[in-house]
Amino acid sequence: MNEPLELLLAATLGLMLGVLFFGGLWWTIRKALSSRQPALWFLGSLLLRLGTVLVGFYVVSGSHWERLLACLLGFIVARAAVTRLMKAGGEPQPPRAAEADHAT
C-alpha cells in the first residue's frame, strides 16, 4: 500500500475512533443522569472508551509516527463534529450567567 493511502486510512480510522469515543461519552452522560449509580457509569464508560481508543491508536500506528499523527488528526476532527452535532440537535443549552463586573 502506498503512503498517502495509508495516511488516509489512518485518518479515517481515527475519525471512527473519535466518533466512538465522544459518541460513547454523550451516551454515558445521558444514561448516568437518570441512574442511581452514575459514578459506575462514568468509570466503566471511561475505562472502556479509553482502552478501545488506546488499542485502536496502537494498532493503527503500526510503529509509524505518521500514521499515529493522521489517526490523531481524525480523532480531533471527530471531536469537533460530534460536539457540533450534539449542540445542534441536542437539548437547549442553559443560559450562561452574566459575568460579574469585578472592576468596580
N, CA, C and O atoms as a MOPAC input file, in Angstrom:
PM7 MOZYME 1SCF
protein

 N      0.85600 1    -1.17800 1     0.00000 1
 C      0.00000 1     0.00000 1     0.00000 1
 C      0.89800 1     1.23700 1     0.00000 1
 O      1.92200 1     1.27100 1     0.68300 1
 N      0.50700 1     2.24300 1    -0.76700 1
 C      1.34800 1     3.44200 1    -0.80200 1
 C      1.05100 1     4.34900 1     0.38300 1
 O     -0.00200 1     4.24400 1     1.01300 1
 N      1.98300 1     5.23000 1     0.67600 1
 C      1.93100 1     6.02700 1     1.89900 1
 C      0.72200 1     6.96600 1     2.00300 1
 O      0.10100 1     7.01200 1     3.06500 1
 N      0.35600 1     7.71800 1     0.95000 1
 C     -0.81900 1     8.59100 1     1.09800 1
 C     -2.10500 1     7.82200 1     1.41100 1
 O     -2.95600 1     8.29900 1     2.16100 1
 N     -2.23300 1     6.63700 1     0.83200 1
 C     -3.41700 1     5.82900 1     1.11000 1
 C     -3.40800 1     5.32800 1     2.55200 1
 O     -4.45200 1     5.27200 1     3.20200 1
 N     -2.23500 1     4.96600 1     3.04500 1
 C     -2.11700 1     4.53200 1     4.44500 1
 C     -2.48800 1     5.66200 1     5.40400 1
 O     -3.16200 1     5.43400 1     6.40800 1
 N     -2.04400 1     6.88100 1     5.09000 1
 C     -2.35800 1     8.01900 1     5.95200 1
 C     -3.84400 1     8.35200 1     5.91500 1
 O     -4.43100 1     8.70300 1     6.93900 1
 N     -4.44700 1     8.24300 1     4.74500 1
 C     -5.88900 1     8.48100 1     4.62900 1
 C     -6.67600 1     7.43600 1     5.41500 1
 O     -7.65300 1     7.75800 1     6.09000 1
 N     -6.24200 1     6.19300 1     5.31900 1
 C     -6.89100 1     5.12300 1     6.07700 1
 C     -6.72400 1     5.35100 1     7.58100 1
 O     -7.66700 1     5.14500 1     8.34600 1
 N     -5.53600 1     5.77300 1     8.00600 1
 C     -5.30100 1     6.04300 1     9.42900 1
 C     -6.16800 1     7.19700 1     9.90900 1
 O     -6.70700 1     7.13800 1    11.01500 1
 N     -6.31500 1     8.24800 1     9.10100 1
 C     -7.16700 1     9.38100 1     9.48800 1
 C     -8.62800 1     8.95100 1     9.56700 1
 O     -9.35600 1     9.37600 1    10.46400 1
 N     -9.05400 1     8.11400 1     8.63600 1
 C    -10.43300 1     7.62200 1     8.65800 1
 C    -10.68700 1     6.76700 1     9.89300 1
 O    -11.73100 1     6.88900 1    10.53300 1
 N     -9.74600 1     5.91400 1    10.22400 1
 C     -9.89000 1     5.09400 1    11.43100 1
 C     -9.86700 1     5.96000 1    12.68600 1
 O    -10.57700 1     5.66900 1    13.64900 1
 N     -9.06100 1     7.01900 1    12.68700 1
 C     -9.05400 1     7.95200 1    13.80100 1
 C    -10.39500 1     8.66000 1    13.93500 1
 O    -10.88200 1     8.88800 1    15.04200 1
 N    -10.97900 1     9.00000 1    12.80500 1
 C    -12.31200 1     9.60900 1    12.81000 1
 C    -13.33300 1     8.65500 1    13.42100 1
 O    -14.17400 1     9.06000 1    14.22500 1
 N    -13.25100 1     7.39300 1    13.03500 1
 C    -14.17600 1     6.40100 1    13.58800 1
 C    -13.95000 1     6.19700 1    15.08700 1
 O    -14.91000 1     6.05900 1    15.84500 1
 N    -12.69400 1     6.17800 1    15.51100 1
 C    -12.40400 1     6.05900 1    16.94100 1
 C    -12.93100 1     7.26400 1    17.70900 1
 O    -13.45200 1     7.12100 1    18.81500 1
 N    -12.79800 1     8.44300 1    17.12500 1
 C    -13.29400 1     9.65100 1    17.77200 1
 C    -14.80300 1     9.65700 1    17.90900 1
 O    -15.33700 1    10.04900 1    18.94700 1
 N    -15.48800 1     9.22500 1    16.86600 1
 C    -16.95200 1     9.14800 1    16.93300 1
 C    -17.36800 1     8.14700 1    17.99900 1
 O    -18.31000 1     8.39300 1    18.75300 1
 N    -16.67300 1     7.02700 1    18.06500 1
 C    -16.97100 1     6.02200 1    19.08700 1
 C    -16.72100 1     6.58600 1    20.48900 1
 O    -17.54000 1     6.39800 1    21.38800 1
 N    -15.59800 1     7.27300 1    20.67400 1
 C    -15.23900 1     7.80900 1    21.98700 1
 C    -16.20400 1     8.89700 1    22.43500 1
 O    -16.76700 1     8.81700 1    23.52700 1
 N    -16.39800 1     9.91700 1    21.59900 1
 C    -17.21300 1    11.05300 1    22.01300 1
 C    -18.70500 1    10.75000 1    21.93200 1
 O    -19.48900 1    11.28700 1    22.71500 1
 N    -19.09900 1     9.90400 1    21.00200 1
 C    -20.49100 1     9.44500 1    20.98000 1
 C    -20.80100 1     8.60500 1    22.21300 1
 O    -21.88800 1     8.69800 1    22.78400 1
 N    -19.83000 1     7.78000 1    22.61800 1
 C    -19.98700 1     6.99400 1    23.83700 1
 C    -20.05100 1     7.86600 1    25.07500 1
 O    -20.78500 1     7.56400 1    26.01600 1
 N    -19.28900 1     8.94200 1    25.07800 1
 C    -19.34200 1     9.88600 1    26.19900 1
 C    -20.71500 1    10.53100 1    26.28300 1
 O    -21.28400 1    10.64300 1    27.36900 1
 N    -21.25000 1    10.95300 1    25.15100 1
 C    -22.57500 1    11.56600 1    25.12500 1
 C    -23.62900 1    10.57700 1    25.62400 1
 O    -24.49700 1    10.93800 1    26.41900 1
 N    -23.55100 1     9.33400 1    25.15800 1
 C    -24.49800 1     8.30400 1    25.57100 1
 C    -24.37600 1     8.04400 1    27.07800 1
 O    -25.38500 1     7.88300 1    27.76400 1
 N    -23.14800 1     8.00300 1    27.58700 1
 C    -22.91500 1     7.76700 1    29.01500 1
 C    -23.51600 1     8.87800 1    29.86600 1
 O    -24.13400 1     8.61000 1    30.89600 1
 N    -23.33700 1    10.10100 1    29.44600 1
 C    -23.89100 1    11.21800 1    30.20700 1
 C    -25.40700 1    11.10800 1    30.27600 1
 O    -25.99400 1    11.30300 1    31.34000 1
 N    -26.03700 1    10.80300 1    29.16600 1
 C    -27.49900 1    10.68000 1    29.15100 1
 C    -27.97100 1     9.53500 1    30.04500 1
 O    -28.97600 1     9.67700 1    30.74200 1
 N    -27.27100 1     8.41700 1    30.03700 1
 C    -27.64600 1     7.27500 1    30.87100 1
 C    -27.35900 1     7.54400 1    32.34900 1
 O    -28.17100 1     7.20700 1    33.21100 1
 N    -26.20400 1     8.15200 1    32.64300 1
 C    -25.79400 1     8.35300 1    34.03000 1
 C    -26.68200 1     9.36700 1    34.74200 1
 O    -26.87600 1     9.27100 1    35.95400 1
 N    -27.21700 1    10.32600 1    34.01500 1
 C    -28.06600 1    11.33300 1    34.64800 1
 C    -29.34200 1    10.73100 1    35.22100 1
 O    -29.90400 1    11.27300 1    36.17300 1
 N    -29.80500 1     9.63200 1    34.66300 1
 C    -31.02500 1     9.00800 1    35.16500 1
 C    -30.73100 1     7.73400 1    35.95600 1
 O    -31.64900 1     6.96800 1    36.24900 1
 N    -29.48400 1     7.50100 1    36.29900 1
 C    -29.08800 1     6.28900 1    37.00600 1
 C    -28.97600 1     6.53800 1    38.50200 1
 O    -28.77200 1     7.66700 1    38.94800 1
 N    -29.11300 1     5.46900 1    39.26000 1
 C    -28.92300 1     5.57200 1    40.70900 1
 C    -27.44500 1     5.57500 1    41.07200 1
 O    -27.06900 1     6.05100 1    42.14300 1
 N    -26.60400 1     5.04400 1    40.18500 1
 C    -25.16300 1     4.98500 1    40.44400 1
 C    -24.41100 1     5.57100 1    39.24800 1
 O    -23.80800 1     4.83300 1    38.46900 1
 N    -24.44600 1     6.88100 1    39.10700 1
 C    -23.80000 1     7.48200 1    37.93900 1
 C    -22.27800 1     7.31600 1    37.93000 1
 O    -21.66600 1     7.27900 1    36.86300 1
 N    -21.67200 1     7.21800 1    39.10300 1
 C    -20.21300 1     7.06700 1    39.14900 1
 C    -19.77600 1     5.77600 1    38.46200 1
 O    -18.74400 1     5.75000 1    37.79200 1
 N    -20.54400 1     4.72100 1    38.62100 1
 C    -20.20600 1     3.46100 1    37.95300 1
 C    -20.32400 1     3.59200 1    36.43600 1
 O    -19.50300 1     3.04800 1    35.69800 1
 N    -21.34300 1     4.31200 1    35.97300 1
 C    -21.49400 1     4.54700 1    34.53300 1
 C    -20.28800 1     5.30100 1    33.99400 1
 O    -19.70800 1     4.92100 1    32.97700 1
 N    -19.91500 1     6.38200 1    34.69100 1
 C    -18.79800 1     7.18800 1    34.21000 1
 C    -17.47900 1     6.42000 1    34.24900 1
 O    -16.70400 1     6.47900 1    33.29400 1
 N    -17.21800 1     5.70600 1    35.33000 1
 C    -15.97100 1     4.96200 1    35.44800 1
 C    -15.90000 1     3.82900 1    34.42400 1
 O    -14.89400 1     3.66800 1    33.73500 1
 N    -16.96200 1     3.05600 1    34.33200 1
 C    -16.97800 1     1.95400 1    33.37200 1
 C    -16.84900 1     2.43600 1    31.94100 1
 O    -16.12000 1     1.85300 1    31.13800 1
 N    -17.56200 1     3.50400 1    31.63200 1
 C    -17.50100 1     4.04900 1    30.28400 1
 C    -16.11500 1     4.59300 1    29.97400 1
 O    -15.59100 1     4.37800 1    28.88200 1
 N    -15.51800 1     5.29900 1    30.93200 1
 C    -14.18500 1     5.84600 1    30.71700 1
 C    -13.18200 1     4.73800 1    30.43300 1
 O    -12.39800 1     4.83100 1    29.48800 1
 N    -13.20500 1     3.69300 1    31.24600 1
 C    -12.25700 1     2.60000 1    31.05300 1
 C    -12.46200 1     1.91200 1    29.70900 1
 O    -11.49200 1     1.60200 1    29.01700 1
 N    -13.70100 1     1.67600 1    29.33900 1
 C    -13.99500 1     1.02400 1    28.06500 1
 C    -13.61700 1     1.90500 1    26.88300 1
 O    -12.97900 1     1.43500 1    25.94100 1
 N    -14.00600 1     3.18300 1    26.92300 1
 C    -13.71500 1     4.09000 1    25.80900 1
 C    -12.21900 1     4.33700 1    25.67900 1
 O    -11.67500 1     4.29500 1    24.57600 1
 N    -11.54900 1     4.59400 1    26.80400 1
 C    -10.11600 1     4.87500 1    26.77600 1
 C     -9.32400 1     3.65400 1    26.32200 1
 O     -8.40200 1     3.77500 1    25.51500 1
 N     -9.67700 1     2.49700 1    26.83000 1
 C     -8.99400 1     1.26800 1    26.40500 1
 C     -9.16300 1     1.01000 1    24.91800 1
 O     -8.20900 1     0.63900 1    24.23500 1
 N    -10.37100 1     1.20500 1    24.41900 1
 C    -10.63400 1     0.99300 1    22.99200 1
 C     -9.81900 1     1.95900 1    22.13800 1
 O     -9.22400 1     1.55700 1    21.13800 1
 N     -9.79000 1     3.22000 1    22.52500 1
 C     -9.07100 1     4.22200 1    21.73500 1
 C     -7.56100 1     3.97700 1    21.78900 1
 O     -6.88600 1     4.08200 1    20.76600 1
 N     -7.03400 1     3.65800 1    22.94600 1
 C     -5.59100 1     3.41400 1    23.05100 1
 C     -5.16600 1     2.19700 1    22.22800 1
 O     -4.14900 1     2.23800 1    21.53500 1
 N     -5.93200 1     1.13000 1    22.30300 1
 C     -5.62500 1    -0.05400 1    21.49300 1
 C     -5.77400 1     0.27800 1    20.01100 1
 O     -4.96500 1    -0.15300 1    19.19000 1
 N     -6.80700 1     1.04200 1    19.67400 1
 C     -7.00300 1     1.44500 1    18.28100 1
 C     -5.84200 1     2.27100 1    17.75500 1
 O     -5.36900 1     2.03700 1    16.64200 1
 N     -5.37700 1     3.23500 1    18.54000 1
 C     -4.22600 1     4.05300 1    18.12800 1
 C     -2.98200 1     3.17600 1    17.94300 1
 O     -2.22200 1     3.35500 1    16.99100 1
 N     -2.78800 1     2.24000 1    18.85300 1
 C     -1.61700 1     1.36700 1    18.77900 1
 C     -1.65400 1     0.51100 1    17.50900 1
 O     -0.64900 1     0.38100 1    16.81000 1
 N     -2.80200 1    -0.06000 1    17.22500 1
 C     -2.93700 1    -0.91600 1    16.04700 1
 C     -2.80800 1    -0.10500 1    14.76400 1
 O     -2.12300 1    -0.52200 1    13.83000 1
 N     -3.45500 1     1.03800 1    14.71500 1
 C     -3.41200 1     1.86700 1    13.50700 1
 C     -2.00700 1     2.37200 1    13.24400 1
 O     -1.56500 1     2.39400 1    12.09500 1
 N     -1.29500 1     2.78000 1    14.28900 1
 C      0.02800 1     3.37500 1    14.07900 1
 C      1.01000 1     2.37100 1    13.50100 1
 O      1.81100 1     2.72800 1    12.63600 1
 N      0.97200 1     1.13800 1    13.95000 1
 C      1.89400 1     0.13400 1    13.43700 1
 C      3.34700 1     0.57000 1    13.53300 1
 O      4.13800 1     0.27700 1    12.63600 1
 N      3.71200 1     1.26100 1    14.59900 1
 C      5.06900 1     1.77700 1    14.84800 1
 C      5.50300 1     2.84900 1    13.85500 1
 O      6.69900 1     3.05000 1    13.64400 1
 N      4.54200 1     3.53700 1    13.24300 1
 C      4.84000 1     4.65100 1    12.33600 1
 C      4.21000 1     5.92000 1    12.91400 1
 O      2.99200 1     5.99500 1    13.07400 1
 N      5.03600 1     6.90500 1    13.22300 1
 C      4.52700 1     8.11600 1    13.84400 1
 C      3.61600 1     8.88900 1    12.89200 1
 O      2.72200 1     9.60500 1    13.34300 1
 N      3.82800 1     8.75500 1    11.58800 1
 C      2.99500 1     9.46900 1    10.62800 1
 C      1.54800 1     8.97300 1    10.68900 1
 O      0.60300 1     9.76100 1    10.65000 1
 N      1.40000 1     7.66100 1    10.78600 1
 C      0.04400 1     7.08600 1    10.88900 1
 C     -0.61800 1     7.48200 1    12.20400 1
 O     -1.81400 1     7.77100 1    12.24600 1
 N      0.16700 1     7.49100 1    13.27200 1
 C     -0.36500 1     7.90000 1    14.56600 1
 C     -0.84500 1     9.34000 1    14.51800 1
 O     -1.90700 1     9.65900 1    15.05300 1
 N     -0.08100 1    10.20200 1    13.88800 1
 C     -0.45800 1    11.60600 1    13.75600 1
 C     -1.72500 1    11.76800 1    12.91000 1
 O     -2.59700 1    12.56800 1    13.24600 1
 N     -1.82500 1    11.01200 1    11.81900 1
 C     -3.02700 1    11.06500 1    10.97700 1
 C     -4.24500 1    10.55900 1    11.74300 1
 O     -5.33700 1    11.11300 1    11.62200 1
 N     -4.05100 1     9.51500 1    12.52400 1
 C     -5.14300 1     8.96500 1    13.33400 1
 C     -5.59000 1     9.98100 1    14.38200 1
 O     -6.78600 1    10.15200 1    14.61600 1
 N     -4.64000 1    10.64400 1    15.00200 1
 C     -4.95800 1    11.66900 1    15.99900 1
 C     -5.69800 1    12.83700 1    15.35800 1
 O     -6.62800 1    13.38200 1    15.95300 1
 N     -5.29600 1    13.22200 1    14.16100 1
 C     -5.98400 1    14.29500 1    13.44600 1
 C     -7.44000 1    13.90900 1    13.16700 1
 O     -8.34400 1    14.72400 1    13.35100 1
 N     -7.66500 1    12.68300 1    12.72800 1
 C     -9.03000 1    12.20800 1    12.51800 1
 C     -9.83100 1    12.20200 1    13.80600 1
 O    -11.01600 1    12.53400 1    13.80500 1
 N     -9.19700 1    11.83000 1    14.89800 1
 C     -9.84200 1    11.81700 1    16.20900 1
 C    -10.28100 1    13.22200 1    16.61700 1
 O    -11.38500 1    13.40700 1    17.13000 1
 N     -9.41500 1    14.20800 1    16.38800 1
 C     -9.73200 1    15.59900 1    16.74000 1
 C    -10.86000 1    16.13500 1    15.86400 1
 O    -11.73000 1    16.86000 1    16.34700 1
 N    -10.85000 1    15.78500 1    14.59100 1
 C    -11.94200 1    16.20000 1    13.69300 1
 C    -13.25900 1    15.59100 1    14.16600 1
 O    -14.29800 1    16.25100 1    14.12800 1
 N    -13.22000 1    14.34000 1    14.61000 1
 C    -14.43600 1    13.70200 1    15.12200 1
 C    -14.94100 1    14.40600 1    16.36700 1
 O    -16.15000 1    14.53800 1    16.55500 1
 N    -14.03600 1    14.85900 1    17.21500 1
 C    -14.44500 1    15.59400 1    18.41700 1
 C    -15.21100 1    16.84600 1    18.03700 1
 O    -16.26700 1    17.13400 1    18.60000 1
 N    -14.67400 1    17.59000 1    17.08100 1
 C    -15.34000 1    18.82200 1    16.64400 1
 C    -16.70200 1    18.51200 1    16.01700 1
 O    -17.67700 1    19.22300 1    16.25800 1
 N    -16.76200 1    17.45200 1    15.21700 1
 C    -18.01600 1    17.10100 1    14.54600 1
 C    -19.07800 1    16.63800 1    15.54100 1
 O    -20.22900 1    17.06600 1    15.46000 1
 N    -18.70500 1    15.77700 1    16.46700 1
 C    -19.67700 1    15.28100 1    17.45100 1
 C    -20.13800 1    16.42000 1    18.35200 1
 O    -21.32000 1    16.50200 1    18.68500 1
 N    -19.22600 1    17.29300 1    18.74900 1
 C    -19.59900 1    18.43700 1    19.58600 1
 C    -20.59300 1    19.33200 1    18.85500 1
 O    -21.58100 1    19.77000 1    19.44300 1
 N    -20.34000 1    19.60200 1    17.59200 1
 C    -21.24000 1    20.44800 1    16.81100 1
 C    -22.60500 1    19.78700 1    16.61700 1
 O    -23.63900 1    20.44900 1    16.71400 1
 N    -22.60400 1    18.47900 1    16.34200 1
 C    -23.86800 1    17.77400 1    16.15300 1
 C    -24.69400 1    17.72500 1    17.43300 1
 O    -25.91800 1    17.85100 1    17.39000 1
 N    -24.03100 1    17.54400 1    18.56500 1
 C    -24.76100 1    17.46200 1    19.82600 1
 C    -25.33100 1    18.82500 1    20.21300 1
 O    -26.40600 1    18.88900 1    20.81000 1
 N    -24.64200 1    19.90400 1    19.89000 1
 C    -25.17400 1    21.23800 1    20.17400 1
 C    -26.33900 1    21.55800 1    19.26000 1
 O    -27.31600 1    22.16800 1    19.69600 1
 N    -26.25600 1    21.16000 1    18.00800 1
 C    -27.30000 1    21.48100 1    17.03500 1
 C    -28.56600 1    20.66100 1    17.26700 1
 O    -29.67200 1    21.19200 1    17.17000 1
 N    -28.41600 1    19.38400 1    17.57100 1
 C    -29.57900 1    18.52200 1    17.68400 1
 C    -29.94600 1    18.14600 1    19.09900 1
 O    -30.91700 1    17.42000 1    19.31000 1
 N    -29.20400 1    18.61500 1    20.06300 1
 C    -29.44300 1    18.22900 1    21.44900 1
 C    -30.45200 1    19.12200 1    22.12600 1
 O    -31.17700 1    19.89000 1    21.49500 1
 N    -30.46800 1    18.99100 1    23.42200 1
 C    -31.36800 1    19.79300 1    24.23400 1
 C    -30.84600 1    21.22400 1    24.31500 1
 O    -29.65400 1    21.45700 1    24.11900 1
 N    -31.72100 1    22.18200 1    24.59900 1
 C    -31.26200 1    23.56500 1    24.69900 1
 C    -30.23200 1    23.72700 1    25.80400 1
 O    -30.34700 1    23.13400 1    26.87700 1
 N    -29.23400 1    24.53400 1    25.52000 1
 C    -28.18500 1    24.78700 1    26.49400 1
 C    -28.69400 1    25.76400 1    27.54900 1
 O    -29.43400 1    26.69100 1    27.22200 1
 N    -28.30600 1    25.57100 1    28.81600 1
 C    -28.72200 1    26.52900 1    29.84100 1
 C    -28.07300 1    27.88100 1    29.57400 1
 O    -26.94500 1    27.94200 1    29.08600 1
 N    -28.77000 1    28.95200 1    29.88700 1
 C    -28.17500 1    30.27400 1    29.64600 1
 C    -26.96400 1    30.48100 1    30.54800 1
 O    -26.94600 1    30.04500 1    31.69900 1
 N    -25.97500 1    31.14000 1    30.01300 1
 C    -24.77600 1    31.42600 1    30.79700 1
 C    -25.04300 1    32.61000 1    31.70800 1
 O    -25.73700 1    33.56000 1    31.34500 1
 N    -24.48100 1    32.52800 1    32.88100 1
 C    -24.63000 1    33.62600 1    33.82000 1
 C    -23.83500 1    34.82300 1    33.31300 1
 O    -22.75200 1    34.67000 1    32.74800 1
 N    -24.38200 1    36.00300 1    33.51900 1
 C    -23.66900 1    37.20700 1    33.11300 1
 C    -22.40200 1    37.34100 1    33.95000 1
 O    -22.41500 1    37.12000 1    35.16100 1
 N    -21.32600 1    37.70100 1    33.29600 1
 C    -20.06600 1    37.82600 1    34.02300 1
 C    -20.16600 1    39.02500 1    34.96700 1
 O    -20.67700 1    40.09000 1    34.62000 1
 N    -19.66200 1    38.79900 1    36.15600 1
 C    -19.69200 1    39.86500 1    37.16300 1
 C    -18.65900 1    40.93300 1    36.79900 1
 O    -17.59300 1    40.63300 1    36.26100 1
 N    -18.99000 1    42.14100 1    37.09700 1
 C    -18.07000 1    43.24600 1    36.83500 1
 C    -17.19400 1    43.42100 1    38.07200 1
 O    -17.62000 1    43.99500 1    39.07400 1
 N    -15.96400 1    42.91700 1    37.98400 1
 C    -15.06100 1    42.99000 1    39.12900 1
 C    -14.19900 1    44.23500 1    39.11800 1
 O    -13.35100 1    44.41300 1    39.99200 1
 N    -14.40800 1    45.09200 1    38.14200 1
 C    -13.56400 1    46.27500 1    38.01900 1
 C    -14.09800 1    47.45200 1    38.82300 1
 O    -13.54400 1    48.54600 1    38.72200 1
 N    -15.13900 1    47.27700 1    39.60800 1
 C    -15.69500 1    48.40300 1    40.35300 1
 C    -15.00800 1    48.63400 1    41.65100 1
 O    -15.37200 1    49.55100 1    42.38700 1

